[in-house]
């Protein structure tokens, strides 16, 4: 089954002193999703936000779909807090040492959609046995930790592999890309089977944000 194409602007590229205003910019451009990058300073070399930030955005009137990406060494310890504070989808990485399958199921048990994430250096085969248990697969095209990095074109083959598995097995998960996504690289990803695009710097710097959200429509 094919999905509508969605751009999920990343609040990581917004103004961290005015995150509610940044989220309002995303909503004002008529986006449906917003991407929330949660970093712990251990799994990735940066710190960002905790679950209270999601709750504060919700309390501030933000009704967007919260696409929540946990870049944590122990995501299993925090999913309840993010679900409680308004996450709609919670994605976790395959690389750290914890019970991934159990955590994916717990995310669904909490009423959220779940996702599995691969870093650039992780082969697609690492998640092959899990793709029938997830709502979304996220392919990172940069090493996670900081925004504004350049797109790694070598990751396109990984997207194509995962997209082919989805088609061959009749699965319905979304295929998302994050890292260096702009009007040009987004089209390359779309052609590789991606239907969900995380855009940070390119979105917030674009003078026509509503047009940017439609840039990858077929």
Buried (B, 14 or more C-beta within 10 A) or exposed (E): EEEEBBBBBBBBBBEEEEBBEBBBBBBEBEBBBBBBBBBBEEBBEBEBBBBEBBBBBBEEEBEBBBBBBBBBBBBBEBBBBBBEBBBBBBBBBBBBEBEBEEBBEBBBEBEBBBBBBBBBEBEBEBBEEBBEBBBBBBBBBBBBBEBEBEBBEEBBEBBBBBBEBBEEEEBEBBBBBBBBBBEEBBBBBBBBBBBBBBBBBBBBEBEEBEEBBEBBEE
